[in-house]
Amino acid sequence: MDPREAEVVAAKFAAVEVAAAKVATAKVAAARRRIQTSREARGTVMTARIVARVGLLAAVYLVLTVLPPFSSFAYGPVQVRVSEALMVLPALTPLAVPALFLGCLAANLAGGLGLVDLVFGSLATLLAAIVVSRLGRRPWLVPLPTILVNALVVGTYLPVILGLDIPLWLSWLYIAAGEAVATYLVGLPLLFFLLRRPDLVALLRAEGGPRD
């Protein structure tokens, strides 16, 4: 083979290599786009699940507070909010923290006790939920933050906005007793039940569904 033919052959091989490299680069780019699209789709689905779980838990709290017969003993100086049983859920999923805050906010708005209850009552729930979320490995202690925070916060302002002439310590005791009934007698059994059902906990955490 003379030098000119060798140059022609070499040029053809180089052209083939360039074309192959372009094809490989295009395939890699297409694969990356598919992966990125898949990640974005999964992210969108996960966001939708999170919003759905938060909205569902908030709605359950609201319903268990404002609808009869629950509403008849959900407000006032002596109260038992059955919805407060859900305050054990932050020990299982962080999604319960904003959900319970929003649910309480809506319930206090419906209760009509004014701005003080709307703001401080809802913030008390938020604070208690945050503390509960740190106690997941201590089930028997999980109800305590809800009892203590609500007794001190709600028990302090409730006699004032209701115009009741009762000792502060008695108001604390009333609220603490009501919270204990809701969280220990209803909430704690719920917590132990869910601890035995990791599939339900996964749903609460928006980690998937039956077909995932």
C-alpha positions as CSV (number, residue, x, y, z in Angstrom):
1,M,0.0,0.0,0.0
2,D,1.5,3.3,-1.1
3,P,1.5,6.3,1.3
4,R,-1.5,8.0,-0.4
5,E,-3.7,4.9,0.1
6,A,-2.5,4.6,3.7
7,E,-3.5,8.2,4.3
8,V,-7.0,7.6,2.8
9,V,-7.5,4.5,4.9
10,A,-6.4,6.3,8.0
11,A,-8.7,9.2,7.2
12,K,-11.6,6.8,6.8
13,F,-10.8,5.1,10.1
14,A,-10.6,8.5,11.8
15,A,-13.9,9.5,10.3
16,V,-15.5,6.3,11.6
17,E,-14.0,6.9,15.1
18,V,-15.4,10.4,15.1
19,A,-18.8,9.3,14.1
20,A,-18.8,6.5,16.7
21,A,-17.7,9.0,19.4
22,K,-20.6,11.3,18.4
23,V,-23.1,8.5,18.5
24,A,-21.8,7.4,21.9
25,T,-21.9,11.0,23.2
26,A,-25.4,11.4,22.0
27,K,-26.5,8.1,23.7
28,V,-24.9,9.2,27.0
29,A,-26.6,12.6,26.8
30,A,-29.9,10.9,26.1
31,A,-29.4,8.6,29.0
32,R,-28.6,11.5,31.3
33,R,-31.7,13.3,30.1
34,R,-33.8,10.2,30.8
35,I,-32.3,9.9,34.3
36,Q,-32.9,13.6,35.0
37,T,-36.5,13.4,33.8
38,S,-37.1,10.3,35.9
39,R,-35.7,12.1,39.0
40,E,-37.8,15.1,38.4
41,A,-40.9,12.9,38.0
42,R,-40.1,11.0,41.2
43,G,-39.6,14.3,43.0
44,T,-42.9,15.6,41.7
45,V,-44.7,12.4,42.9
46,M,-42.9,12.6,46.3
47,T,-43.9,16.3,46.7
48,A,-47.5,15.4,45.9
49,R,-47.5,12.6,48.4
50,I,-46.1,14.8,51.1
51,V,-48.7,17.5,50.5
52,A,-51.4,14.8,50.5
53,R,-50.2,13.3,53.8
54,V,-49.9,16.7,55.5
55,G,-53.4,17.7,54.3
56,L,-55.0,14.4,55.3
57,L,-53.6,14.5,58.8
58,A,-54.5,18.2,59.2
59,A,-58.1,17.3,58.1
60,V,-58.4,14.4,60.5
61,Y,-57.3,16.6,63.4
62,L,-59.8,19.3,62.3
63,V,-62.7,16.8,62.0
64,L,-62.0,15.2,65.3
65,T,-62.1,18.6,66.9
66,V,-65.0,20.5,65.3
67,L,-67.6,17.9,64.4
68,P,-70.1,16.6,66.9
69,P,-69.9,15.0,69.3
70,F,-66.2,15.8,69.6
71,S,-66.8,19.6,69.5
72,S,-68.9,19.4,72.7
73,F,-65.8,18.8,74.8
74,A,-63.0,20.2,72.7
75,Y,-63.2,23.8,73.9
76,G,-63.5,25.4,77.3
77,P,-61.6,25.3,80.6
78,V,-62.3,21.6,81.0
79,Q,-61.7,19.9,77.6
80,V,-60.7,16.6,76.1
81,R,-59.7,17.0,72.5
82,V,-59.8,13.5,70.9
83,S,-57.8,15.0,68.1
84,E,-54.9,15.4,70.5
85,A,-54.4,11.7,70.3
86,L,-52.8,12.4,67.0
87,M,-50.0,14.2,68.8
88,V,-48.1,10.9,69.1
89,L,-47.6,10.9,65.3
90,P,-44.6,13.2,65.1
91,A,-42.7,10.4,66.9
92,L,-43.2,8.4,63.7
93,T,-43.1,10.9,60.9
94,P,-41.9,14.6,60.7
95,L,-44.8,15.3,58.3
96,A,-47.1,15.2,61.3
97,V,-45.5,18.3,62.8
98,P,-46.8,20.8,60.2
99,A,-50.0,18.8,59.7
100,L,-51.0,19.0,63.4
101,F,-50.1,22.7,63.5
102,L,-52.3,23.4,60.5
103,G,-55.1,21.2,61.9
104,C,-55.0,22.9,65.2
105,L,-54.9,26.3,63.6
106,A,-58.0,25.5,61.6
107,A,-59.7,24.0,64.6
108,N,-59.0,27.1,66.8
109,L,-60.2,29.3,64.1
110,A,-63.5,27.4,64.0
111,G,-63.6,27.5,67.8
112,G,-64.2,31.2,67.8
113,L,-62.2,31.9,71.0
114,G,-60.3,34.8,69.4
115,L,-56.8,35.7,68.3
116,V,-55.1,34.6,71.5
117,D,-56.3,31.1,71.2
118,L,-55.7,31.0,67.5
119,V,-52.0,32.1,67.8
120,F,-50.8,30.7,71.1
121,G,-52.9,27.6,71.1
122,S,-51.6,26.7,67.7
123,L,-48.0,27.5,68.5
124,A,-48.3,25.3,71.6
125,T,-49.3,22.4,69.4
126,L,-46.4,23.2,67.1
127,L,-43.9,23.3,70.0
128,A,-45.2,20.1,71.5
129,A,-45.1,18.3,68.1
130,I,-41.5,19.3,67.6
131,V,-40.5,18.0,71.0
132,V,-42.5,14.8,70.4
133,S,-40.6,14.2,67.1
134,R,-37.4,13.8,69.2
135,L,-38.9,11.1,71.5
136,G,-39.6,8.3,68.9
137,R,-37.6,5.7,70.9
138,R,-39.3,6.4,74.2
139,P,-43.0,5.6,73.5
140,W,-44.2,6.1,77.1
141,L,-42.8,9.6,77.2
142,V,-44.3,10.7,73.9
143,P,-47.5,12.1,75.3
144,L,-45.8,14.2,78.0
145,P,-44.7,17.2,75.8
146,T,-48.3,17.7,74.7
147,I,-49.6,17.5,78.2
148,L,-47.1,19.9,79.7
149,V,-46.9,22.5,76.9
150,N,-50.7,22.7,76.6
151,A,-51.2,22.8,80.3
152,L,-48.8,25.7,80.7
153,V,-49.7,27.7,77.6
154,V,-53.4,27.0,77.1
155,G,-54.1,26.7,80.8
156,T,-52.6,30.1,81.3
157,Y,-54.5,32.2,78.8
158,L,-57.8,30.3,78.6
159,P,-59.3,31.6,82.0
160,V,-58.4,35.1,80.9
161,I,-60.2,35.0,77.5
162,L,-63.1,33.1,79.0
163,G,-63.4,35.5,81.9
164,L,-63.1,32.8,84.5
165,D,-62.1,33.4,88.1
166,I,-60.3,30.2,88.9
167,P,-56.7,29.7,90.2
168,L,-54.0,29.4,87.7
169,W,-52.9,26.0,89.0
170,L,-56.4,24.6,88.7
171,S,-56.6,25.7,85.1
172,W,-53.3,24.0,84.4
173,L,-54.6,20.9,86.1
174,Y,-57.8,20.9,84.0
175,I,-56.0,21.2,80.7
176,A,-53.3,18.6,81.7
177,A,-56.0,16.1,82.7
178,G,-57.8,16.5,79.4
179,E,-54.6,16.1,77.5
180,A,-53.6,13.1,79.5
181,V,-56.9,11.4,78.6
182,A,-56.5,12.1,74.9
183,T,-52.8,11.3,74.6
184,Y,-52.4,8.4,77.0
185,L,-55.7,6.6,76.8
186,V,-56.2,7.1,73.0
187,G,-52.9,8.3,71.5
188,L,-50.5,5.8,73.2
189,P,-52.5,2.7,72.1
190,L,-52.5,4.3,68.6
191,L,-48.7,4.7,68.8
192,F,-48.1,1.1,69.8
193,F,-50.4,-0.2,67.1
194,L,-48.5,1.8,64.4
195,L,-45.2,0.7,65.8
196,R,-46.3,-2.9,64.9
197,R,-47.4,-1.8,61.4
198,P,-44.3,-0.5,59.5
199,D,-46.4,-0.5,56.3
200,L,-48.8,2.1,57.7
201,V,-45.9,4.1,59.1
202,A,-44.4,4.1,55.6
203,L,-47.6,5.5,54.2
204,L,-47.7,8.2,56.9
205,R,-44.1,9.2,55.9
206,A,-45.1,9.4,52.2
207,E,-42.5,6.7,51.4
208,G,-44.7,4.8,49.0
209,G,-48.0,3.0,48.4
210,P,-49.2,-0.5,47.9
211,R,-47.9,-0.6,44.3
212,D,-44.5,1.0,44.9
